[in-house]
Amino acid sequence: MNTIVILSVTGIAAMMSDVFKLKKALFGLSLLGLLIALVFSVYDWGQYATYFNQMVLTDNYAVVFTTMLIGITFLWFLMSKDFFSSHSSASEHYALILFSLTGGVMMTNFSDLTILFLGLEILSIALYILAGSDKGNLFSNEASLKYFMIGSFATGFLLFGIALIYGATSSFNLQEISAYVQQHNGSLPMYFYAGILMILTGLTFKVSAVPFHFWAPDVYDGSPTLVTTYMLSVVKMAAFAALYRLFIYCFAPVYEFWIPVFAIMSAVTMLLGNITAVYQKSLKRMLAYSSIAHAGYMLMALASPGGTSRSALMFYLLAYAISTLGVFNVLYQVHKVTGREEIKSVKGLFRKNPFAAIMLTLCMLSMAGIPPVAGFFGKYYMFVSTLNGGLTWLVLIAVLSSLIGVYFYFKVIIAAFQEPELENTAYYRQPSDLTVLYICGILSLLLGILPQFVAGLL
Amino acid sequence: MSQYAFYILSALSVASALMTVFNRKPVYSVLYLIFFFFTLFGHYILLNAQFLAAVHLIVYAGAIMVLFLFIIMMLNLNKEVEPNKSIVAKFAAVISGGLLMIVVVSAMKGVDAAAINQHSEIGLVETLGSVLYNKYMLPFEMVSVLFLTAIVGAVMLGKKEIK
């Protein structure tokens, strides 16, 4: 709860900083706000408290996801300093990012469907705008418009679903809904199930699961690279946290109804994402498709809820977000120098900066799910929990599709170790440009060596 | 007393709604639509729904209708020439209108008129305010963040890039 207040106050302070001539200190100020929020978030560990008439529920699940969201945003800030300085409206950019993080934190802490809806809207509206923040670029405009149109459509679904659930259970509150569902299981009206499906549709739009993924490649490809990074790491994390929380807290008694939906969605998503990613020449577009595939693996947690699926989802999201940040840090620097985003523009990285190449390899291995890095354990925990849930066929499909994934992730690694093709490969100009890559590579390795410390949290 | 008021208001709203549809000049249509919104405002007052009445007047009759008028003036649509609609379009319009009517009639059929409490206090501004500031305090405050985000975004997108 405190984190929501701190983050929104930081956002408002960032917005007002133009007035008080604090523009120079804005970067430090935002980092400070994030740090304070992080401390308060960790401080809530072990508590089980509701705030504001049960609008917000802070439990360990919320604390872990909030901390992850803020931590990832902190790392994102470190790599995107010039995203802000290159625009004339820097303070607005800061404010939008901080507001959208506030929305994300609301989505992990909600205990009432109104808060879920508001959090999702704050998160999305800030990103509709940020997707189009490169105003001169036609692709950025397209991404923004597409994201806005389809996002609003999805929000409509979510809202209609919430209305139907309210009609059936006469409550917005998660505890009350779950108590009602428990009590009346078997005699629930048809439109309650329709409501579940509509909420499912609305939220899986946001995580770009097949068949609601059509917007994702264009939006991820067209948005400014750093905004794409933010979408892939923070937004995906918040949306999955909300999806899992809602379905586990509220609709667990009727799980026979929605498990098959998630299982099939998960299988189709990972297959389609991985197969389409193989054909991509642009690194950014390939990562966009791979993010769709990763959403498929994460949906496995919802296809086999209960057991260890909660910690599996948490670990997978963390591993994925960290490796995404690392890879996009390289992509951003490459793009800044060469103006290109193809896979082959990474060529010569090892020759110019061997350490960076090794760290990029670690991040890529983590995405592909190869030991000894974090992504392997993310997949391992996910597969084990799904096997315990009895969905052997889903795990088989997941293993097959990760084999496809290995192919295109290795294309990048091989390119990094090849001889440079272009003269202009000076994307390590300042050593600080790739700090986040180093942090992410080392974090991936640490998480891969000692996974139980983080996975044991939930 | 309120019964007579209801009948007069209803007659006025039906008449103005029909005039909106049948009028050939778009500006007159819009003016009749504004009149229609005012009669709806009266209906809300009769139902003791102050808040809805106020919102209706401010949002619909105030903001949205001005928008309509502006668009009609800017596009210079105030001409009597209207292209003849084909028979298929008329047919489709009749069918969709009829479907809507079936839905409305079937929804109204099962209504228990006695159950509607005319003097309920649920629509009063006071009731709404106490709910908003007690139970829904946090969402009410967070909506302000949502609007702030939208405003900041609009400013950012609309601002000229100064190098």
HADDOCK unambig.tbl for C-alpha pairs under 7 A between the chains (distance, minus, plus):
assign (segid A and resid 52 and name CA) (segid B and resid 137 and name CA) 6.90 0.50 0.50
assign (segid A and resid 52 and name CA) (segid B and resid 138 and name CA) 6.34 0.50 0.50
assign (segid A and resid 53 and name CA) (segid B and resid 135 and name CA) 5.90 0.50 0.50
assign (segid A and resid 88 and name CA) (segid B and resid 161 and name CA) 6.04 0.50 0.50
assign (segid A and resid 88 and name CA) (segid B and resid 162 and name CA) 5.80 0.50 0.50
assign (segid A and resid 88 and name CA) (segid B and resid 163 and name CA) 6.75 0.50 0.50
assign (segid A and resid 89 and name CA) (segid B and resid 156 and name CA) 6.58 0.50 0.50
assign (segid A and resid 92 and name CA) (segid B and resid 152 and name CA) 6.30 0.50 0.50
assign (segid A and resid 92 and name CA) (segid B and resid 156 and name CA) 6.48 0.50 0.50
assign (segid A and resid 96 and name CA) (segid B and resid 149 and name CA) 6.36 0.50 0.50
assign (segid A and resid 99 and name CA) (segid B and resid 149 and name CA) 6.80 0.50 0.50
assign (segid A and resid 114 and name CA) (segid B and resid 139 and name CA) 6.78 0.50 0.50
assign (segid A and resid 115 and name CA) (segid B and resid 139 and name CA) 6.13 0.50 0.50
assign (segid A and resid 118 and name CA) (segid B and resid 143 and name CA) 6.95 0.50 0.50
assign (segid A and resid 122 and name CA) (segid B and resid 146 and name CA) 5.13 0.50 0.50
assign (segid A and resid 122 and name CA) (segid B and resid 149 and name CA) 6.98 0.50 0.50
assign (segid A and resid 125 and name CA) (segid B and resid 150 and name CA) 6.71 0.50 0.50
assign (segid A and resid 126 and name CA) (segid B and resid 149 and name CA) 6.11 0.50 0.50
assign (segid A and resid 129 and name CA) (segid B and resid 153 and name CA) 5.80 0.50 0.50
